[in-house]
Amino acid sequence: MRARLRKLYDERAAAWSKVQDIQDRRSRDGYEPSEEDGETYTRALDDVEKLGKQIEDEERADRLGATFDRAEPGSRSTNPRPAEEEERDVSDEYREAFGSYLRRGDAGMTPEGRSLLEQGFVALEDRAQAAGVDAAGGYTVPREFLVRMIEALKAFGGLLGVAEVLNTTSGAPLQWPTNDDTGNVGAILSENTQVTEQDFVFGSANLTAHMYTSKMVRVSRQLLQDTAFNLEEWLPRKLGERIGRAAAGHFGTGTGTGQPQGIVTGLTKVTPTATALKIGYDDLVDLEHSVDPAYRQSPTVRYVLHDFALREMRKIKDTTNRPLWVPAIAGGPPSTINGYAYTIDNSLPEPGADAKPIVFGDIRAAYVVRVVNGAQTLRLAERYADYLQIGFLGFQRIDAKVQDTSAAAALEITGA
C-alpha cells in the first residue's frame, strides 16, 4: 500500500475513533454533552467524510492505473497493431519528438522527429494538406501522455472505474454480444430419452465511437519556452479533464442516440421507493434483492450513486438503529453501504421526484465502456498569434452501453 493511502487510512480511523468516543459517552445515563463535544463531533464527522473521499480518489487512481496497464493495445481489439508499431509508439524518440512538437510546433522539429511523428498522424478531414499538419490533423499521443489523459478522464466519471472497459485500436462500429441466460434451467434426463435443446439467445450492443473534444486550451508562448514548466504533465491532464467532464455526464444518463447510453437510461430493473420523496432502509433492501443473488455474490457488486444520495443514505439506520454507512478502518476495506462498496458518480441524477439517483448491482457485468486507443492532440500556432498564445485541442473516441440489464437495478424516488 502506498504511504499516502496508508496515512489517509490512519487519519480517517483517528477521526472515526473520536466520533465513536462521543457516541459512547452520549449513550451513558446522566451524560450532559458540552458545546465543545458538539463541535468536536461535527468536525470529526466532517473529517471522516473528507478523508473518505480522498481515499476513494486514491484507490480509484490505483485501480484504474492497474486496469489501464493491463489493457495492452490489441489485447481486446478487433484490429491489433503490429508489435513493431507499438514499440515505436512508446519509444523515447517518439516522446521527445512529441514534446518538441508541443513546444515548438511542426516547423521547429528536426526532420527525423517530424518523420517519426508522421507515422502517428491522424487526419481529421479528407482534404489536401495545404497548410501542413497543424491545419487538418493531429499526432497520436505517446502512451505516457495518454495514460495521464485517461486518469483525468476517469476521475470525472466514477462509473468508468468500475465498468467493463473495452480498449480497441480501431473506431469502427463494434457488435458487442450480450446474453441473459438466467431464465433458462437444465433438466433431469430419463433413461433412453433424447436431450431437448435450448439455445442461448444473444443480443448485441452496437458500440460506436463518439468523438469527444476538449475544446481549445490556450498556453502562452512564454510558458512553452520555459523548460521548467512541465507541459507534458499539465496539458494531458487539462485535456483529459475536459473530455472527462463531457463523457461522464453521458455515462449516467446519456440517451444512447448520438451519445453513449447512460447506465440509468439502459437499465430495465427499477425499484420504486416505498415512501414518496424519501429513501429508507427497506428501499435499499428491496433494491438489493431485485438483483439476482448470482450477481450479488460477484466481487464487483456495489452501489453507484450521486453524492447527494450518499448524504441521504448516511442518515439511514437499520432496524437496530445502526447506520448503514460504515467507514473503513485503517488498512481495512473501503467504506460500505449496508455491507457493499460504493462509487460516487455525480452524472447520476440528484435525489428528487421521479429521479433515479442510485444504482446497485454488478456494475462491471452491467455496463461496458469502449475507449479507442490513440487519442490525438492538435496544435494551432496561428489562431492566437496576436495573443502570443498557442491553442491545443484533444480528441478521444468513446462509447458506452448497458450490456446486461439483469446485472443491476436502479432505485427510483417516487413523487408525492
Protein Blocks (a to p, Z undefined) as FASTA:
>chain_A
ZZklmmmmmmmmmmmmmmmmmmmmmmpghiacdfklmmmmmmmmmmmmmmmmmmmmmmmm
mmmmmmmmmmgghjlccbdcdfklmmmmmpmklmmmmmmmmmnojmlpcfklmmmmmmmg
ccfbdcddfkojklmpccdddfklmmmmmmmmmmmmmklmmmccdddfbfcdcddddddf
klpccddddehiacddddddddddddddddddebjadddfklmmmmklcfklmmmmmmmm
mmmmmmmmmmmmpghiopacdfklmpmbdcddfbghiacfklmmmmmmmpcfklmmpmkb
ccdddfklmmmmmmpccfkopafbdcddehiacddeehiacdddfkbccddehiafbccd
jfklmpccdddehiacdddfklmmmnopacdddddddddddfblklpccdddddZZ
